[in-house]
Amino acid sequence: MIFYPLALKNPKDLAALLRTVGADLRSLAYFEPKRHTLALMLPEADYRAAAFLKQELLARGGDAVVNRGVIACEAKTSPVLLLGTPGQLRALRKKLDAMDCWGLKEIREALSEALDGLGRTSWTLPLSGGRSLSLGETTGMMAILNLTPDSFYAGSRIDPASEKALLEKAGSFLAAGAAVLDLGGESTRPGSEPISEEEETARLIPALRAVRRAFPEAVLSADTWKASVARKAVEAGADIINDISGLAFDPALMKAAAETGALLVLSHIQGRPADMQKNPVYKNTVEDILTYFEERLAAAEDGGISRERIIIDPGLGFGKGYGDNLKILRHIGAFRIFGRPLLVGHSRKGFTGRGSGTEGADERLEGTLAVTAWCALAGVSLVRVHDLEENRRVLAMIEALSGMGE
């Protein structure tokens, strides 16, 4: 069970939510003044619990949108959209401490997790050698180092046989302010097929060793879903395992991540790279992905991976249509309910070209920078990008406008 925030930027958004919940559209005028408060969606509740939540939140100055059949007991369940200030919602949570009927205990736990998660804005993640990765005060950059001949953006490819080219690129990215260097030896572009463990290892591991020797304080990430490659990567100096599969492609990765102690990027994907863009379908994009993360986080913890070591990536472009990517970004704040740092990987992906009216990957810089700015304004912890200097300038301007540099 989850509560998650929704961005209701205009009356049209609110009206759409009233339809989703099944509320009387004539109530729009009553809810509109509270649209700018915190809006938390509960996908389903017992009708008695829905009525109780509405009554109790009204008593505290907030409100709740429920199905029109709740009051007349004509609907047995209902979505619930809570509208209130953080203080009003915390007061509601306290009231729920005394109520365990109608599923209110589970609702209380879900509301507590959401409010606690949304209230967390900074993290210090421990690394080996007494180092740490601090996230959250401003949006940081994860720099892409593709050791592949076939990544979708040709300008990002680095010949793994050329240590000089690799170290020059890594050094320039660090000089531009990269918080993390993400090295990958296998392309996961749409339509790609996996390469062998041996080939990925030959590309990735010497490169990691070289970068670690040259930049001992740098935070390094290994972009792999294979357990054996991940273990070798951590031995070679990787601090983070960046797994596109959400621990799903290789059953042994769970144990590898737990035993190495590395940080883990837990991502969402529908399908596999070879087929993930062949008509991906969601019932409710954001809600479906949040439910996925609820399940995968629990599985990771059961497998020995502390939640405090996890970074969440909603997986833009990984089994997502154009509209799905936009919905995720419009409601990116929803993914904060788990209390973990957020990583967004959008750089030069197809949806940035479609949105900005451009074609090839080499023309998608402006669309990428627009999404970077959006993520910074939304408090995303890390953006995974190809073009460090350009993205750094955007982030610096957002910081200046927000007054954080004063």
VENJO-V606244 format. One record per backbone hydrogen bond with DSSP energy under -0.5 kcal/mol. CO is the residue of the C=O (numbers start at 1). NH is the residue of the N-H. If there is no record, write none. Layout:
# VENJO-V606244
co=CO nh=NH
co=CO nh=NH
This chain:
# VENJO-V606244
co=2 nh=43
co=4 nh=41
co=6 nh=8
co=7 nh=9
co=10 nh=13
co=10 nh=14
co=11 nh=15
co=12 nh=16
co=13 nh=17
co=14 nh=18
co=15 nh=19
co=16 nh=20
co=17 nh=21
co=18 nh=22
co=18 nh=23
co=22 nh=68
co=24 nh=27
co=25 nh=28
co=26 nh=29
co=27 nh=30
co=27 nh=31
co=28 nh=32
co=29 nh=33
co=31 nh=34
co=32 nh=35
co=34 nh=37
co=38 nh=40
co=38 nh=84
co=39 nh=6
co=39 nh=41
co=40 nh=82
co=41 nh=4
co=41 nh=43
co=42 nh=80
co=45 nh=78
co=46 nh=50
co=47 nh=51
co=48 nh=52
co=49 nh=53
co=50 nh=54
co=51 nh=55
co=52 nh=56
co=53 nh=57
co=54 nh=58
co=55 nh=59
co=56 nh=60
co=57 nh=60
co=57 nh=62
co=58 nh=61
co=63 nh=83
co=64 nh=66
co=65 nh=81
co=67 nh=70
co=69 nh=74
co=69 nh=75
co=70 nh=73
co=76 nh=47
co=78 nh=45
co=79 nh=67
co=80 nh=42
co=80 nh=82
co=81 nh=65
co=82 nh=40
co=83 nh=63
co=84 nh=38
co=85 nh=89
co=86 nh=90
co=87 nh=91
co=88 nh=92
co=89 nh=93
co=90 nh=94
co=91 nh=95
co=92 nh=96
co=93 nh=97
co=94 nh=97
co=95 nh=98
co=96 nh=99
co=100 nh=103
co=101 nh=104
co=102 nh=46
co=103 nh=107
co=104 nh=108
co=105 nh=109
co=106 nh=110
co=107 nh=111
co=108 nh=112
co=109 nh=113
co=110 nh=114
co=111 nh=115
co=112 nh=116
co=113 nh=117
co=114 nh=118
co=115 nh=119
co=117 nh=120
co=119 nh=121
co=123 nh=135
co=124 nh=126
co=125 nh=133
co=127 nh=130
co=128 nh=131
co=131 nh=127
co=132 nh=134
co=133 nh=125
co=133 nh=135
co=135 nh=123
co=138 nh=136
co=138 nh=140
co=140 nh=383
co=141 nh=143
co=141 nh=179
co=141 nh=180
co=142 nh=385
co=143 nh=145
co=143 nh=182
co=144 nh=146
co=145 nh=147
co=145 nh=184
co=146 nh=158
co=152 nh=154
co=153 nh=156
co=154 nh=157
co=156 nh=146
co=158 nh=160
co=159 nh=162
co=161 nh=163
co=162 nh=166
co=163 nh=167
co=164 nh=168
co=165 nh=169
co=166 nh=170
co=167 nh=171
co=168 nh=172
co=169 nh=173
co=170 nh=174
co=171 nh=175
co=172 nh=176
co=173 nh=178
co=174 nh=177
co=180 nh=143
co=180 nh=182
co=181 nh=183
co=181 nh=221
co=182 nh=145
co=183 nh=223
co=184 nh=147
co=189 nh=192
co=196 nh=200
co=197 nh=201
co=198 nh=202
co=199 nh=203
co=200 nh=204
co=201 nh=205
co=201 nh=206
co=203 nh=207
co=204 nh=208
co=205 nh=209
co=206 nh=210
co=207 nh=211
co=208 nh=212
co=209 nh=213
co=210 nh=214
co=211 nh=215
co=215 nh=218
co=218 nh=220
co=219 nh=181
co=220 nh=239
co=220 nh=240
co=221 nh=183
co=221 nh=223
co=222 nh=224
co=222 nh=242
co=223 nh=185
co=226 nh=230
co=227 nh=231
co=228 nh=232
co=229 nh=233
co=230 nh=234
co=231 nh=235
co=232 nh=236
co=233 nh=237
co=233 nh=238
co=234 nh=237
co=239 nh=263
co=240 nh=222
co=240 nh=242
co=241 nh=243
co=241 nh=265
co=242 nh=224
co=242 nh=244
co=243 nh=246
co=243 nh=267
co=249 nh=251
co=250 nh=253
co=251 nh=254
co=252 nh=256
co=253 nh=257
co=254 nh=258
co=255 nh=259
co=256 nh=260
co=257 nh=261
co=263 nh=241
co=264 nh=266
co=264 nh=311
co=265 nh=243
co=265 nh=267
co=266 nh=313
co=269 nh=271
co=272 nh=275
co=272 nh=276
co=273 nh=191
co=275 nh=278
co=277 nh=279
co=284 nh=288
co=285 nh=289
co=286 nh=290
co=287 nh=291
co=288 nh=292
co=289 nh=293
co=290 nh=294
co=291 nh=295
co=292 nh=296
co=293 nh=297
co=294 nh=298
co=295 nh=299
co=296 nh=300
co=297 nh=301
co=298 nh=302
co=299 nh=303
co=300 nh=305
co=301 nh=304
co=304 nh=306
co=306 nh=309
co=307 nh=310
co=309 nh=264
co=311 nh=266
co=312 nh=343
co=313 nh=268
co=315 nh=318
co=317 nh=319
co=318 nh=270
co=321 nh=325
co=322 nh=326
co=323 nh=327
co=324 nh=328
co=325 nh=329
co=326 nh=330
co=327 nh=331
co=329 nh=332
co=331 nh=334
co=332 nh=335
co=333 nh=336
co=334 nh=337
co=335 nh=338
co=336 nh=339
co=341 nh=312
co=342 nh=381
co=342 nh=382
co=343 nh=314
co=344 nh=346
co=344 nh=384
co=346 nh=349
co=349 nh=352
co=349 nh=353
co=350 nh=353
co=350 nh=354
co=351 nh=355
co=352 nh=356
co=353 nh=357
co=353 nh=358
co=354 nh=357
co=360 nh=363
co=361 nh=364
co=364 nh=368
co=365 nh=369
co=366 nh=370
co=367 nh=371
co=368 nh=372
co=369 nh=373
co=370 nh=374
co=371 nh=375
co=372 nh=376
co=373 nh=377
co=374 nh=378
co=375 nh=380
co=376 nh=379
co=381 nh=140
co=382 nh=344
co=383 nh=142
co=383 nh=385
co=384 nh=346
co=384 nh=347
co=385 nh=144
co=386 nh=388
co=387 nh=391
co=388 nh=392
co=389 nh=393
co=390 nh=394
co=391 nh=395
co=392 nh=396
co=393 nh=397
co=394 nh=398
co=395 nh=399
co=396 nh=400
co=397 nh=401
co=398 nh=402
co=399 nh=403
co=399 nh=404
co=399 nh=405
co=400 nh=403
co=403 nh=406
